Amino acid sequence: MRGRLVFLLPLAIVGALMLVFGKRLLDVGRGEDLRILPTVLLDTPVPDMALDAIPGRGRNPDGLTDEDLRGEVALVNIWGSWCVACLAEHPVLNEIAKSGVVPVQGIAWRDSPAASLGWLAKHGDPYARIGQDPKSRAAIAFGVTGAPETFVVDRQGVIRYKHTGPISPEAWERTIKPLVMELSK
């Protein structure tokens, strides 16, 4: 009997894993985007925040507050100089900023001011405003699971969309830009 259990237990584990992975494949087959992580903050006001500016940046000496995210549609990008995926996304953010379609606001998450300034000097600075979040208070309030994450915020300061991971040119053109254009009407 014990010999049978030793043989059947691994088969049962493999079978359970096959069911889980099979369901995920069916989800992909139905066109579901598995990168989308829902947020309970959709259609709610941005969290209260008052983040300090990065000393020495020169622009927006007052940092970033929730009040800054009212009055116009904006992207709020959570990033860090330590974030490898942020490097992949950064050229897209630079292009978005150059286009003038929507301002890109930044939250420098768990970064030192010197590291953030070095990153921006090396890779470009697409941000209209940046607030420092060294203790993750804003990231926690936004429900961030990892960097980068980007939120589309409407004119009333309400979160309308969350993009998890780097924004690709395709994600910008197919999903985010059309939403920004609709919200800007």
HUPEWO-V343021 format. One record per residue. N is the residue number from 1. SS is DSSP state (hx for helix, st for strand, lp for the rest). NEAR is the number of other C-alpha atoms within 12 Angstrom. Layout:
((N | SS | NEAR) (N | SS | NEAR))
This chain:
((1 | lp | 7) (2 | hx | 8) (3 | hx | 8) (4 | hx | 11) (5 | hx | 12) (6 | hx | 12) (7 | hx | 13) (8 | hx | 14) (9 | hx | 14) (10 | hx | 13) (11 | hx | 14) (12 | hx | 15) (13 | hx | 15) (14 | hx | 15) (15 | hx | 14) (16 | hx | 14) (17 | hx | 14) (18 | hx | 15) (19 | hx | 14) (20 | hx | 14) (21 | hx | 14) (22 | hx | 15) (23 | hx | 16) (24 | hx | 18) (25 | hx | 16) (26 | hx | 16) (27 | hx | 15) (28 | hx | 15) (29 | hx | 12) (30 | lp | 11) (31 | lp | 12) (32 | lp | 14) (33 | lp | 17) (34 | lp | 18) (35 | lp | 18) (36 | lp | 19) (37 | lp | 21) (38 | lp | 20) (39 | lp | 22) (40 | lp | 17) (41 | lp | 24) (42 | lp | 23) (43 | lp | 20) (44 | lp | 22) (45 | st | 26) (46 | lp | 36) (47 | lp | 30) (48 | lp | 21) (49 | lp | 25) (50 | st | 23) (51 | st | 33) (52 | lp | 27) (53 | lp | 31) (54 | lp | 33) (55 | lp | 21) (56 | lp | 20) (57 | lp | 27) (58 | lp | 15) (59 | lp | 20) (60 | lp | 23) (61 | lp | 19) (62 | lp | 22) (63 | lp | 31) (64 | st | 34) (65 | st | 29) (66 | hx | 30) (67 | hx | 22) (68 | hx | 34) (69 | hx | 36) (70 | lp | 25) (71 | lp | 17) (72 | lp | 25) (73 | lp | 34) (74 | st | 42) (75 | st | 47) (76 | st | 48) (77 | st | 46) (78 | st | 48) (79 | st | 49) (80 | lp | 38) (81 | lp | 30) (82 | lp | 20) (83 | lp | 25) (84 | hx | 17) (85 | hx | 22) (86 | hx | 33) (87 | hx | 26) (88 | hx | 21) (89 | hx | 34) (90 | hx | 36) (91 | hx | 24) (92 | hx | 27) (93 | hx | 42) (94 | hx | 28) (95 | hx | 24) (96 | hx | 32) (97 | hx | 25) (98 | hx | 18) (99 | hx | 15) (100 | lp | 20) (101 | lp | 26) (102 | lp | 35) (103 | st | 37) (104 | st | 38) (105 | st | 42) (106 | st | 45) (107 | st | 47) (108 | st | 44) (109 | st | 38) (110 | lp | 27) (111 | lp | 27) (112 | lp | 22) (113 | hx | 26) (114 | hx | 19) (115 | hx | 25) (116 | hx | 35) (117 | hx | 26) (118 | hx | 20) (119 | hx | 26) (120 | hx | 29) (121 | hx | 15) (122 | hx | 14) (123 | hx | 21) (124 | lp | 21) (125 | lp | 30) (126 | lp | 32) (127 | st | 38) (128 | st | 33) (129 | st | 35) (130 | st | 44) (131 | st | 44) (132 | st | 40) (133 | st | 33) (134 | lp | 25) (135 | lp | 18) (136 | lp | 26) (137 | hx | 22) (138 | hx | 33) (139 | hx | 35) (140 | hx | 21) (141 | hx | 22) (142 | hx | 38) (143 | lp | 26) (144 | lp | 30) (145 | lp | 24) (146 | lp | 27) (147 | lp | 36) (148 | lp | 35) (149 | st | 37) (150 | st | 42) (151 | st | 47) (152 | st | 46) (153 | st | 42) (154 | lp | 33) (155 | lp | 28) (156 | lp | 23) (157 | lp | 31) (158 | st | 31) (159 | st | 34) (160 | st | 31) (161 | st | 37) (162 | st | 38) (163 | st | 36) (164 | st | 33) (165 | lp | 30) (166 | lp | 32) (167 | lp | 37) (168 | lp | 27) (169 | hx | 20) (170 | hx | 14) (171 | hx | 25) (172 | hx | 28) (173 | hx | 18) (174 | hx | 14) (175 | hx | 19) (176 | hx | 32) (177 | hx | 29) (178 | hx | 19) (179 | hx | 27) (180 | hx | 31) (181 | hx | 22) (182 | hx | 17) (183 | hx | 26) (184 | hx | 20) (185 | lp | 11))
